[in-house]
Amino acid sequence: MKYGLPVTLSTLLLPAVFAATAEQWRTRSIYQLITDRFALPAGANRNACNVEDRTWCGGTWSTIRENLDYIQNAGFTAIWISPINQNHEGERPYWGDAYHGYWIADATQLNARFGTEDELKALISEVHNRNMYIMIDVVVNNVMATSTTPDYSKYMFKDPSLYHPYCPIQWGNPESEQNCWMGDDKVPLPDLDTNNPTVIATYKTWIKDLVSKYNIDGLRIDAAKHVQASFWPEFCASAGVFCMGEVFSSDVGGAAQYQGPLDSVLNFPMQNALVRAFSSSGEKNIGAIPSVLDESKQKFRDITVLGNFLENQDMGRWASFSSDMQTTHNAMTFNFMSDGIPVVYYGQEQGFASASDPYNREPLWPSGYALTYTYNITSQLNQLRNHLIRNSDWLSSSVQVLTTNEIGIAIKKGNAISVMTNIGSSPRNDVRVTVQSPFSSSTTLTNIFTCEEFTVNSGASFDITYGNGGQPAVLVPRDSLSGSGLCSASI
Ligand SMILES: *[C@@H]1O[C@H](CO)[C@@H](O)[C@H](O)[C@H]1NC(C)=O
């Protein structure tokens, strides 16, 4: 905990949630949102946001603050918001306006589109008042331009020699991926020379100041694999907070190289395995999960702090390739009840089913922030996980696969057994998942989604059957629900 001020009564009253470490983030559950698309100010035209226009729809830091109940009531204990720094302004680029926040111009400025310094501070202080964490998305690898010969004076780094010379990326060639420019010839992304000592030193000061000025608890780092891994340890040490990188790769070995340099990466390999295992249009290969899990346990330093997700701002939403929402519920149950930090991209809880960019950055308000079935499932998973973190050995226990068959998988972490299937919502009487119970005989288990109870027989296995369709089941000893508020247990 770092206070830059003398300890007075008022600083003692501040919530102690600044500068959070990996250890602290492990206890969290993250709601990811795009500031422009999460909530509108009162009185704004709610029908004016057309994703195909690729322009600003009006969400701000203040409107996030005004709508935190929706996130907190779903049990989330952290939010990750899209980049806060100044973006390209002026002539509209070929690929539309910078509504998403990733087209950095001058990183020393805030993005005035989303509010003032005081409004950002008010959001973060309200997040902290609720005992939640704030994760800020930062773009370090590159800035944005509308030609390959940009005017460098508008960037934080004004000297062209601090950038790599223009070259288009040859994908698959790691050196080219790190040193050439992302984007395309319409919207090139000038690539900083992150081996240059001036760039390294300037970035270290920049991030230290940004984190302390706004009391940021963690960083999500865009395009982390497009910077050499050796850049990150000093950068993150200077930030002094948890760093979770985007390493867009389903290869476990490739992604794992960036944990160590960074505290964490987003779990792209497991997201890919979940698609392969559960999506209704996919391979339905349940075996992909234990295979990626085993390899992850070997190659990552610590899978308990990876960011487990199904959707993000760059991919078609889960429901765009797996329309049966039952498959979403099963896949997300894995993300919450396994090792790792659950991350839910805004709109997943509303069953949004759009294809990739720009459709997957749709406004949330047309949903009416409804308490959908998927919102409620999300809330139950968070509520249970938050409860087990506070009241059991959840954090120190490692996920184990109890069994798999062609339609399902059972895992155990702490005292929760989660059984997931890929059969979808149609009832099936010809399939089941048989689980050898690790609990002693006569333990009463409760399924937190349905509140059904049953008793473990001595030495026996139990069956999960699908006569009502393929819902996930999360079973915990009834006694351990006390204090959780789930299934009529006390709060
Ligand atoms: C979700 O939960 C809320 C309150 O707990 C309830 O009012 C609502 O009907 C539920 N939604 C669905 C679709 O079951």
The ligand as a Tripos MOL2 file, in Angstrom:
@<TRIPOS>MOLECULE
LIG
   14    14     1     0     0
SMALL
NO_CHARGES

@<TRIPOS>ATOM
      1 C1        -32.7890  -13.2830  -12.5700 C.3       1 LIG1
      2 O1        -32.8290  -12.9940  -11.1880 O.3       1 LIG1
      3 C2        -33.7410  -11.9500  -10.8400 C.3       1 LIG1
      4 C3        -33.6190  -11.6070   -9.3740 C.3       1 LIG1
      5 O2        -32.8200  -12.4290   -8.6630 O.3       1 LIG1
      6 C4        -35.1500  -12.3580  -11.1950 C.3       1 LIG1
      7 O3        -36.0490  -11.3190  -10.8790 O.3       1 LIG1
      8 C5        -35.1950  -12.6660  -12.6800 C.3       1 LIG1
      9 O4        -36.4870  -13.1480  -13.0180 O.3       1 LIG1
     10 C6        -34.1590  -13.6970  -13.0710 C.3       1 LIG1
     11 N1        -34.1500  -13.8240  -14.5020 N.am      1 LIG1
     12 C7        -34.4280  -14.9520  -15.1500 C.2       1 LIG1
     13 C8        -34.5040  -14.8960  -16.6190 C.3       1 LIG1
     14 O5        -34.6200  -16.0080  -14.5670 O.2       1 LIG1
@<TRIPOS>BOND
     1     1     2 1
     2     1    10 1
     3     2     3 1
     4     3     4 1
     5     3     6 1
     6     4     5 1
     7     6     7 1
     8     6     8 1
     9     8     9 1
    10     8    10 1
    11    10    11 1
    12    11    12 1
    13    12    13 1
    14    12    14 2
@<TRIPOS>SUBSTRUCTURE
     1 LIG1         1 GROUP 0 **** ****
